[in-house]
Amino acid sequence: MALPASQLQLIAPENFPRVRPGDDLAAQTAAALARAGIGLADGDILVYAQKIVSKAEGRLVNLAAVSPGPQALELAPVVAKDPRLVELVLRESRRVVRAAKDVLIVEHRLGFIMANAGIDQSNVADPSGGDYALLLPQDPDASAARIREQLHGLTGCRPGVVISDSFGRPWRIGTVGVAIGCAGLPATLDLRGQADLFGRPLRVSIVGHADEIASAASLLMGQGREGRPVVLLRGLAAGGAHQPASALRRPGTEDLFK
């Protein structure tokens, strides 16, 4: 049944399996939706937590196998972090933006400005088996496109796919869901030239469409032990050419704060 234009549905299939390296996320998604009695439809959008994408792609690193270099050893006491973790952050980064106690902000190799290069240890592995850290996917936009095509092969539908991660924001407390990968939908919506309620043309309005989708889905995903890493969004109609999430990154030439 079609939803009214002013109504959206967010659905998180329960009991999604714990993802391991090599798992087929598209097949797991189709099975989880089938168990919930949900049929995938064109126009649907699936939002995936970055962690399960990284796990499926084998981006898990055993810290016991990491040897910190001189820069990591020098930086670790400044930021009060494990030198092995700092080494991984440096390997995944283009440059260090800020370093202070408990804070290591970097420019990730993909262009994101983020804490710890997106490397995380929560909800990654059972600590009784050793210290592990999870890196971001090698190419999140390619990951989203691949999942989308695999879902098409399984279901006959081509949903939009967003890969979401939790980002902090300058001068704001707390994290929000942000799109780091996107396929099958516009990552941004350029509203410039359209009229507002009073006929005044919009001059600077560009909406971070995929980011808004990721943030909405994160309300269901949660940040702890909820176990809902995939969210289906239904009823969102957005025109515009498909764009990858890389379209959301502001070019360095537009950085007003350097």
N, C-alpha and C positions, 0 to 999 in steps of 0.2 A: 504494500500500500504506500502510495506517495505521501510524503510529509508536506504539511503546509510550508510555504516559503519562509515563515518566521519560526520554524521549529527544527531543531537538530536532535539527533540521537547519538549518545556516546555509550558504547557497549564494550565491556572488558570480559572476554571469555574466561571463566573460572578454571582452575586446575590445569593451567598451561604447564607442560612438562619442563623440568629443569633442563636447560640447554647445555649441550656438551660440544666440544670441537668436532666439526664435521657434520653436525645435525642439519637437516633440511628444514629451514624455518617456514618455507612456503607450505610444505606438506604438513608440518605441525600446526600451522595456522588453519589450513583447510580442515584438518581433523578436529581441532578445538571448536571451530565454528559449527561443524556438523554435530558435535556432541551437544552444543547449546541450541541446536535447532535453527541456526541462522544460515541463510543462503547468501553468498556474496553476490553483489550486483554491480554493474557498471555505475560509476559515480560515487561508489563507496571509497573511503580513504582508510587505510590501515596505518596506524602509528606504532612503531616498534621502539622499545627501549634500546638504547645503544648497547647496553651490556650484553643482551642476548645475541645481537648481531656480531659483536666482537668475539663472544664465546664461540659461536658457530664457525667463525672464520679463524679460530685458533690463535687469537691475539693475547692469550694468557701467558704470562712470563713468570717463571720461578725465580724469585729474588736470589736464591742460593747460587744461581748460575750467572749472576751479574757482578762484574768487577768494576767498582767505581774508578773513574779516572781522576786526574789532578783537579780539574775544575769542580767535579762533584764533591770531592773531599774538602775542598776549600769552601764550597757553598753550603754543605750540609749543616755545619754548626750555626751558620747565620740564620738558616730557615728552620732549624731544629727538626730536621727530617732524616730518615734513614738514607745514608749515602748511596745505597743501591737504588733506592727510589729516585733520588735526585739524578743519578746517572741515566735512568730511563727517561726522565723528563727532558734532560738535555739532548738525548738522542732523538727525541720526537719533536724537537723545537728548532726554530730558526734563530731565536735570540731570547734572552732574559729581559723582561720588561721591568719587573720590580721584584726585589728579594728582601724579606724581613722575617722576623720570628713568626713561624707558622704560615708564612705567605710566600708563594713562589708563582708569580704571574709570568707567563711566557707567550711568545707568538708561536703557535703550533706550526708544524711544517705545512699544514693545509691552509694556514692563514688565520685561524681563530686566535683571538686574544683570550686566554683562559688560565685558570689555576691548574698547576701541575700537569699541563699538556693533556688534560682530560683523563689522566691515569688514576685509577681508583682501586681500592682494596675492599670496599664494602660490598656484600652480596656477590663476591667473586668466587671464593672457594672456602671449604672447611679449613679453618686455621690449624686444626690438628694435623693436617697433611702438609704443612709448611707455609711459608709466606709467598703469596702470589699477588701479582698486580695485573690489571687488565688495561691494554692499550686501546685507543680508538681504532675503528676499522681503517684499513689501509686507504680506501677510497669510498667514503660513505655514499656519495651520489651513485657510484657504480653498484654498490651493494643494494641500494634502493631499487635501481633499475633491474637488477638481476632478480630480486624477490618478486617484483611486479611481473616480469615475464614468466617466471616459474608458476606464479599464481594463475596467470592466464592459461598456461598449459594444463593446469589441474582443474580449473573451474570454468574456463571459457570467458571469464571476466578479466578486465584490466583495471583494477582499482588504482587509485593514487596511493603512493607509499611515502611515508615520512619516517625518518630515523631521528629520534629525539634524545637529547642529552640535557643534563641539568647544568645551567650556567649561573654564576653570580653576575651582578651588574654593577658598574661603577656608581658609587654614591647611593646605592640601594641595598637594603638588608635582605638576605634570603636568596634562594635560587629559584629559577623558573625553567620550564621545559623550552628548549630551543631546537630548531631543526638543523641537524648537521648533514643530513642526506635527504634527497627528495627526488621523486620521479612520478610522472603522470599528472602533474598539476602545476600551476604557476607558483613559484616560491614567493614572488612579490606581485602586488596588484598596484599598478600605476593609475592613480585617480586624477592626475593633473589634467586640467581642462574640463573636468566634469563640474557641474553646478552644485552648490550647496542648497539648503532649503530655501534660500532667498535669491537664488540665481547667481550668486557670486561665484566665479570660477575658482576652483581649487588650484593652487600654484605649486605646493610642495608635498602634497599628500601621496606618499608611497607606502602601502601597507605591507608589513612583513607577514604575508599570508601563511606561509608554512610554519613560521615561528608561533603564530597564534594557534594554529592547529596543534602543534606540539605542546604548547602550554595548556590548552584545554584538555588534551589527553592525559597530561601528567596528573591532573586532579584525580583520575581513576587509578593511574599506575601507582601513585604514592612513591615514597622514598625509602621505606623500611622493608618490612617482611610481608607486604601485601600479596606478592606473587602474581601480579597482573601486568606482565610486560608487553602485552599487545592490546591495543584499543581500536575498535571499529568506530569510525565517525560516518554518520549517514545523514543526508539531507542538505549538505552544503553545496550550493551552486555557485561556482566562481568561474567566470570566463577568463580568457587570456591564454597565451601560449605557454606550453609546459616549460618549466625552468628547473635546473638543478638548484640545490641549496647553496651552491657556490655563488649564486646571484645575490645572496643576502649579505655577502661580505663587502664592506666598504673598502674601496681601494686606498692604499697607503697615501696616494697623492691628495686624498680628501681628509686626511687626518689633521684636525685642527689643534691637537694637544701635544704633538711632538715638540 
